[in-house]
Amino acid sequence: MNDLWDRIVEGATVVGMVFGGVIYLIFIGVLTGIVFSSLWGWFVVPLGYPQISIFHALGLTTLISILRFDPAKPTPSDSIKEALLKPVIALGTAWLFGFLWHSLM
């Protein structure tokens, strides 16, 4: 009986990790689209190009990722928390500096 319970808990943990991973990827995708779309509006629209939506920004970032083929790989010394926070910190920093440069224009 104990073995069965352990297998159920293991299965639930795996399902929870997969579900959490999907939610995290959606969160990072939306955050990337918002940041890219904001930066586009601040720096490209004044040059005469039209504003793009979050979904256009997601498509462009996907295209750029494919062309660069440089996925972020956590180092073995990174904890799970650090590996999950790195993209959020990078996007926040990019948005913050973009906002700073935009405010100085």
N, CA and C atoms as an extended XYZ file, in Angstrom:
315
Properties=species:S:1:pos:R:3:atomname:S:1:resname:S:1:resid:I:1 pbc="F F F"
N         0.824       -1.192        0.000 N   MET     1
C         0.000        0.000        0.000 CA  MET     1
C         0.873        1.264        0.000 C   MET     1
N         1.956        1.225        0.761 N   ASN     2
C         2.852        2.362        0.845 CA  ASN     2
C         3.525        2.623       -0.500 C   ASN     2
N         3.874        1.542       -1.235 N   ASP     3
C         4.504        1.670       -2.537 CA  ASP     3
C         3.548        2.344       -3.524 C   ASP     3
N         2.283        1.980       -3.485 N   LEU     4
C         1.284        2.585       -4.352 CA  LEU     4
C         1.153        4.078       -4.059 C   LEU     4
N         1.109        4.434       -2.795 N   TRP     5
C         1.000        5.839       -2.408 CA  TRP     5
C         2.211        6.630       -2.893 C   TRP     5
N         3.406        6.058       -2.772 N   ASP     6
C         4.622        6.731       -3.233 CA  ASP     6
C         4.563        6.979       -4.747 C   ASP     6
N         4.050        6.017       -5.501 N   ARG     7
C         3.945        6.181       -6.951 CA  ARG     7
C         2.912        7.240       -7.312 C   ARG     7
N         1.833        7.324       -6.570 N   ILE     8
C         0.820        8.358       -6.810 CA  ILE     8
C         1.397        9.739       -6.535 C   ILE     8
N         2.118        9.872       -5.438 N   VAL     9
C         2.736       11.157       -5.082 CA  VAL     9
C         3.777       11.542       -6.127 C   VAL     9
N         4.563       10.574       -6.586 N   GLU    10
C         5.563       10.833       -7.613 CA  GLU    10
C         4.896       11.321       -8.891 C   GLU    10
N         3.816       10.661       -9.294 N   GLY    11
C         3.081       11.068      -10.495 CA  GLY    11
C         2.496       12.458      -10.354 C   GLY    11
N         1.946       12.754       -9.196 N   ALA    12
C         1.377       14.083       -8.961 CA  ALA    12
C         2.460       15.151       -8.995 C   ALA    12
N         3.634       14.827       -8.493 N   THR    13
C         4.743       15.779       -8.510 CA  THR    13
C         5.166       16.082       -9.939 C   THR    13
N         5.253       15.053      -10.763 N   VAL    14
C         5.642       15.244      -12.158 CA  VAL    14
C         4.596       16.078      -12.891 C   VAL    14
N         3.316       15.772      -12.688 N   VAL    15
C         2.246       16.539      -13.328 CA  VAL    15
C         2.296       17.994      -12.857 C   VAL    15
N         2.517       18.199      -11.573 N   GLY    16
C         2.623       19.558      -11.039 CA  GLY    16
C         3.800       20.316      -11.633 C   GLY    16
N         4.922       19.640      -11.806 N   MET    17
C         6.100       20.287      -12.390 CA  MET    17
C         5.855       20.646      -13.848 C   MET    17
N         5.224       19.760      -14.595 N   VAL    18
C         4.919       20.042      -16.003 CA  VAL    18
C         3.937       21.201      -16.096 C   VAL    18
N         2.885       21.168      -15.301 N   PHE    19
C         1.889       22.240      -15.304 CA  PHE    19
C         2.538       23.571      -14.906 C   PHE    19
N         3.349       23.541      -13.861 N   GLY    20
C         4.048       24.755      -13.439 CA  GLY    20
C         4.986       25.273      -14.509 C   GLY    20
N         5.654       24.373      -15.206 N   GLY    21
C         6.555       24.773      -16.283 CA  GLY    21
C         5.818       25.439      -17.430 C   GLY    21
N         4.651       24.899      -17.776 N   VAL    22
C         3.847       25.495      -18.844 CA  VAL    22
C         3.374       26.887      -18.432 C   VAL    22
N         2.907       27.026      -17.209 N   ILE    23
C         2.468       28.340      -16.706 CA  ILE    23
C         3.637       29.331      -16.717 C   ILE    23
N         4.826       28.872      -16.304 N   TYR    24
C         6.006       29.736      -16.287 CA  TYR    24
C         6.369       30.181      -17.700 C   TYR    24
N         6.334       29.260      -18.671 N   LEU    25
C         6.665       29.617      -20.051 CA  LEU    25
C         5.669       30.621      -20.618 C   LEU    25
N         4.399       30.455      -20.289 N   ILE    26
C         3.393       31.422      -20.733 CA  ILE    26
C         3.671       32.784      -20.105 C   ILE    26
N         3.992       32.806      -18.817 N   PHE    27
C         4.299       34.056      -18.118 CA  PHE    27
C         5.496       34.758      -18.759 C   PHE    27
N         6.571       34.008      -19.006 N   ILE    28
C         7.772       34.598      -19.609 CA  ILE    28
C         7.469       35.067      -21.029 C   ILE    28
N         6.659       34.310      -21.774 N   GLY    29
C         6.292       34.717      -23.124 CA  GLY    29
C         5.532       36.022      -23.144 C   GLY    29
N         4.537       36.137      -22.280 N   VAL    30
C         3.752       37.371      -22.219 CA  VAL    30
C         4.629       38.539      -21.759 C   VAL    30
N         5.471       38.307      -20.766 N   LEU    31
C         6.367       39.365      -20.289 CA  LEU    31
C         7.335       39.802      -21.391 C   LEU    31
N         7.854       38.852      -22.153 N   THR    32
C         8.739       39.178      -23.275 CA  THR    32
C         7.998       40.011      -24.309 C   THR    32
N         6.772       39.620      -24.631 N   GLY    33
C         5.988       40.376      -25.600 CA  GLY    33
C         5.702       41.797      -25.148 C   GLY    33
N         5.388       41.952      -23.876 N   ILE    34
C         5.108       43.293      -23.335 CA  ILE    34
C         6.357       44.170      -23.396 C   ILE    34
N         7.494       43.634      -22.982 N   VAL    35
C         8.740       44.412      -22.985 CA  VAL    35
C         9.144       44.762      -24.413 C   VAL    35
N         9.129       43.777      -25.314 N   PHE    36
C         9.523       44.028      -26.704 CA  PHE    36
C         8.596       45.039      -27.355 C   PHE    36
N         7.295       44.906      -27.128 N   SER    37
C         6.327       45.827      -27.705 CA  SER    37
C         6.529       47.250      -27.164 C   SER    37
N         6.827       47.365      -25.875 N   SER    38
C         7.098       48.686      -25.286 CA  SER    38
C         8.339       49.309      -25.898 C   SER    38
N         9.410       48.533      -25.976 N   LEU    39
C        10.653       49.053      -26.548 CA  LEU    39
C        10.472       49.431      -28.013 C   LEU    39
N         9.700       48.638      -28.753 N   TRP    40
C         9.411       48.951      -30.147 CA  TRP    40
C         8.685       50.297      -30.234 C   TRP    40
N         7.697       50.475      -29.375 N   GLY    41
C         6.942       51.725      -29.390 CA  GLY    41
C         7.798       52.926      -29.034 C   GLY    41
N         8.754       52.734      -28.168 N   TRP    42
C         9.594       53.852      -27.737 CA  TRP    42
C        10.666       54.213      -28.761 C   TRP    42
N        11.216       53.216      -29.437 N   PHE    43
C        12.395       53.476      -30.264 CA  PHE    43
C        12.193       53.282      -31.758 C   PHE    43
N        11.239       52.498      -32.195 N   VAL    44
C        11.061       52.235      -33.627 CA  VAL    44
C         9.909       53.051      -34.194 C   VAL    44
N         8.828       53.195      -33.439 N   VAL    45
C         7.673       53.967      -33.916 CA  VAL    45
C         8.062       55.412      -34.231 C   VAL    45
N         8.891       56.090      -33.432 N   PRO    46
C         9.272       57.462      -33.797 CA  PRO    46
C        10.028       57.554      -35.124 C   PRO    46
N        10.554       56.437      -35.606 N   LEU    47
C        11.250       56.436      -36.890 CA  LEU    47
C        10.293       56.253      -38.058 C   LEU    47
N         8.999       56.093      -37.773 N   GLY    48
C         8.000       56.009      -38.820 CA  GLY    48
C         7.382       54.639      -39.015 C   GLY    48
N         7.774       53.655      -38.249 N   TYR    49
C         7.192       52.322      -38.372 CA  TYR    49
C         5.957       52.216      -37.482 C   TYR    49
N         5.013       51.344      -37.843 N   PRO    50
C         3.797       51.228      -37.031 CA  PRO    50
C         4.053       50.499      -35.717 C   PRO    50
N         3.189       50.769      -34.747 N   GLN    51
C         3.247       50.064      -33.455 CA  GLN    51
C         2.894       48.596      -33.678 C   GLN    51
N         3.523       47.701      -32.946 N   ILE    52
C         3.218       46.278      -33.063 CA  ILE    52
C         2.517       45.813      -31.791 C   ILE    52
N         1.758       44.731      -31.933 N   SER    53
C         1.057       44.168      -30.784 CA  SER    53
C         1.989       43.238      -30.014 C   SER    53
N         1.523       42.779      -28.879 N   ILE    54
C         2.302       41.837      -28.075 CA  ILE    54
C         2.545       40.555      -28.863 C   ILE    54
N         1.552       40.109      -29.646 N   PHE    55
C         1.713       38.873      -30.406 CA  PHE    55
C         2.718       39.038      -31.542 C   PHE    55
N         2.751       40.213      -32.184 N   HIS    56
C         3.788       40.478      -33.182 CA  HIS    56
C         5.165       40.466      -32.510 C   HIS    56
N         5.235       41.055      -31.331 N   ALA    57
C         6.504       41.075      -30.604 CA  ALA    57
C         6.953       39.663      -30.243 C   ALA    57
N         6.001       38.814      -29.833 N   LEU    58
C         6.342       37.424      -29.530 CA  LEU    58
C         6.860       36.705      -30.773 C   LEU    58
N         6.221       36.955      -31.915 N   GLY    59
C         6.683       36.345      -33.162 CA  GLY    59
C         8.081       36.797      -33.539 C   GLY    59
N         8.342       38.090      -33.389 N   LEU    60
C         9.678       38.596      -33.715 CA  LEU    60
C        10.738       38.059      -32.758 C   LEU    60
N        10.413       37.979      -31.473 N   THR    61
C        11.404       37.435      -30.533 CA  THR    61
C        11.643       35.953      -30.788 C   THR    61
N        10.606       35.230      -31.202 N   THR    62
C        10.794       33.824      -31.560 CA  THR    62
C        11.703       33.707      -32.778 C   THR    62
N        11.475       34.544      -33.771 N   LEU    63
C        12.317       34.543      -34.963 CA  LEU    63
C        13.766       34.866      -34.617 C   LEU    63
N        13.963       35.872      -33.782 N   ILE    64
C        15.314       36.248      -33.370 CA  ILE    64
C        15.974       35.113      -32.595 C   ILE    64
N        15.216       34.456      -31.728 N   SER    65
C        15.764       33.325      -30.962 CA  SER    65
C        16.200       32.195      -31.876 C   SER    65
N        15.400       31.924      -32.899 N   ILE    66
C        15.752       30.861      -33.838 CA  ILE    66
C        17.014       31.238      -34.608 C   ILE    66
N        17.110       32.487      -35.036 N   LEU    67
C        18.271       32.916      -35.805 CA  LEU    67
C        19.537       32.949      -34.961 C   LEU    67
N        19.408       33.339      -33.716 N   ARG    68
C        20.579       33.396      -32.818 CA  ARG    68
C        20.982       32.019      -32.333 C   ARG    68
N        20.019       31.147      -32.121 N   PHE    69
C        20.213       29.799      -31.596 CA  PHE    69
C        21.192       29.811      -30.419 C   PHE    69
N        20.873       30.644      -29.437 N   ASP    70
C        21.709       30.767      -28.249 CA  ASP    70
C        20.826       30.661      -27.012 C   ASP    70
N        20.285       29.470      -26.741 N   PRO    71
C        19.393       29.356      -25.587 CA  PRO    71
C        20.144       29.549      -24.284 C   PRO    71
N        19.470       30.170      -23.329 N   ALA    72
C        20.065       30.377      -22.008 CA  ALA    72
C        20.131       29.033      -21.289 C   ALA    72
N        21.318       28.660      -20.906 N   LYS    73
C        21.491       27.391      -20.206 CA  LYS    73
C        21.966       27.676      -18.787 C   LYS    73
N        21.218       27.217      -17.812 N   PRO    74
C        21.667       27.432      -16.434 CA  PRO    74
C        22.929       26.623      -16.150 C   PRO    74
N        23.808       27.201      -15.383 N   THR    75
C        25.015       26.480      -14.996 CA  THR    75
C        24.664       25.503      -13.881 C   THR    75
N        25.451       24.448      -13.716 N   PRO    76
C        25.133       23.469      -12.676 CA  PRO    76
C        25.062       24.067      -11.275 C   PRO    76
N        25.729       25.188      -11.043 N   SER    77
C        25.724       25.778       -9.711 CA  SER    77
C        24.447       26.595       -9.446 C   SER    77
N        23.661       26.882      -10.499 N   ASP    78
C        22.430       27.650      -10.323 CA  ASP    78
C        21.380       26.822       -9.592 C   ASP    78
N        20.698       27.467       -8.687 N   SER    79
C        19.562       26.811       -8.058 CA  SER    79
C        18.357       26.962       -8.981 C   SER    79
N        17.309       26.245       -8.712 N   ILE    80
C        16.084       26.343       -9.516 CA  ILE    80
C        15.552       27.768       -9.466 C   ILE    80
N        15.579       28.360       -8.275 N   LYS    81
C        15.072       29.726       -8.101 CA  LYS    81
C        15.861       30.704       -8.971 C   LYS    81
N        17.197       30.575       -8.974 N   GLU    82
C        18.021       31.460       -9.790 CA  GLU    82
C        17.750       31.258      -11.274 C   GLU    82
N        17.618       30.014      -11.697 N   ALA    83
C        17.367       29.719      -13.105 CA  ALA    83
C        16.025       30.273      -13.560 C   ALA    83
N        15.024       30.257      -12.689 N   LEU    84
C        13.712       30.786      -13.048 CA  LEU    84
C        13.673       32.311      -13.021 C   LEU    84
N        14.471       32.916      -12.157 N   LEU    85
C        14.455       34.375      -12.036 CA  LEU    85
C        15.321       35.079      -13.080 C   LEU    85
N        16.303       34.392      -13.658 N   LYS    86
C        17.198       35.039      -14.627 CA  LYS    86
C        16.454       35.699      -15.789 C   LYS    86
N        15.517       35.011      -16.459 N   PRO    87
C        14.816       35.691      -17.562 CA  PRO    87
C        13.983       36.878      -17.096 C   PRO    87
N        13.365       36.763      -15.938 N   VAL    88
C        12.541       37.866      -15.413 CA  VAL    88
C        13.426       39.075      -15.116 C   VAL    88
N        14.566       38.845      -14.508 N   ILE    89
C        15.495       39.940      -14.192 CA  ILE    89
C        16.044       40.559      -15.474 C   ILE    89
N        16.385       39.713      -16.465 N   ALA    90
C        16.908       40.232      -17.730 CA  ALA    90
C        15.875       41.092      -18.443 C   ALA    90
N        14.618       40.634      -18.486 N   LEU    91
C        13.568       41.417      -19.135 CA  LEU    91
C        13.291       42.706      -18.374 C   LEU    91
N        13.269       42.626      -17.055 N   GLY    92
C        13.044       43.824      -16.249 CA  GLY    92
C        14.155       44.842      -16.436 C   GLY    92
N        15.376       44.377      -16.502 N   THR    93
C        16.519       45.272      -16.709 CA  THR    93
C        16.453       45.916      -18.085 C   THR    93
N        16.129       45.123      -19.112 N   ALA    94
C        16.004       45.675      -20.466 CA  ALA    94
C        14.914       46.731      -20.519 C   ALA    94
N        13.773       46.449      -19.881 N   TRP    95
C        12.685       47.417      -19.885 CA  TRP    95
C        13.082       48.680      -19.127 C   TRP    95
N        13.750       48.517      -17.988 N   LEU    96
C        14.157       49.671      -17.181 CA  LEU    96
C        15.122       50.572      -17.942 C   LEU    96
N        16.146       49.980      -18.578 N   PHE    97
C        17.087       50.796      -19.340 CA  PHE    97
C        16.421       51.402      -20.572 C   PHE    97
N        15.517       50.654      -21.210 N   GLY    98
C        14.780       51.219      -22.333 CA  GLY    98
C        13.945       52.412      -21.908 C   GLY    98
N        13.290       52.292      -20.760 N   PHE    99
C        12.499       53.401      -20.231 CA  PHE    99
C        13.398       54.603      -19.939 C   PHE    99
N        14.572       54.347      -19.370 N   LEU   100
C        15.517       55.431      -19.073 CA  LEU   100
C        15.941       56.134      -20.357 C   LEU   100
N        16.337       55.370      -21.376 N   TRP   101
C        16.786       55.992      -22.630 CA  TRP   101
C        15.630       56.724      -23.281 C   TRP   101
N        14.433       56.147      -23.224 N   HIS   102
C        13.260       56.800      -23.818 CA  HIS   102
C        12.959       58.121      -23.115 C   HIS   102
N        13.090       58.154      -21.814 N   SER   103
C        12.784       59.388      -21.070 CA  SER   103
C        13.808       60.480      -21.353 C   SER   103
N        14.992       60.109      -21.824 N   LEU   104
C        16.019       61.101      -22.145 CA  LEU   104
C        15.927       61.602      -23.578 C   LEU   104
N        15.038       61.027      -24.368 N   MET   105
C        14.910       61.428      -25.770 CA  MET   105
C        14.195       62.763      -25.896 C   MET   105
